[in-house]
């Protein structure tokens, strides 16, 4: 989960620059530098 305690769109948001997990708000403000990891199905 992100630092805010809420998963981002069913996955985790990670900064492409630092590699650290970030909040949903950060992911929305910085879509070009944030990777949202989607959960695997199955």
MOTAMO-V683151 format. One record per pair of residues at least 4 apart in sequence whose C-alpha atoms are under 7 Angstrom apart, sorted by the first residue. I is the first residue (numbers start at 1). J is the second residue. Records with the same first field share a line. If there is no record, write none. Layout:
BEGIN
I: J, J
END
This chain:
BEGIN
1: 5, 6, 7, 12
2: 6, 7, 12, 13, 21, 22, 23, 24
3: 22, 23
4: 23
7: 11, 12
8: 12, 13, 24
10: 38, 39
11: 36, 37, 38, 39
12: 36, 37, 38
13: 21, 22, 23, 24, 27, 34, 35, 36, 37
14: 19, 20, 21, 22, 34, 35, 36
15: 19, 20, 21, 22, 33, 34, 35
16: 33, 34, 35
17: 33
22: 26, 27
23: 27
24: 28
25: 29
26: 30
27: 31, 34
30: 34
END
